[in-house]
Amino acid sequence: MTATDDLILTPNIEGADDFYADLLAAHEGLSKAESDAYNARLVLVLANHIGSRSVLNQALQAAARKPAEASA
């Protein structure tokens, strides 16, 4: 596994607070079903951008952990 195949779990989003605000704004006015569908599409778009199955598998494992376990 090369360094590019390692999932980054430390803060790494440029303008993280602004991105979070944009994400919340994207969900404004959506029903629960529409919001869930939007999130599913977003996950697939970002997964396609990442492309590496190794990184995506690491992300699946990290997301399955409880928050306290994710930082361990």
Residue pairs with C-beta under 8 A, 6 or more apart in sequence:
1 54
4 52
5 52
5 54
5 55
6 55
6 58
7 55
7 58
7 59
7 62
9 62
9 70
9 71
13 19
26 38
27 35
27 38
30 38
47 56
50 56
50 59
62 70
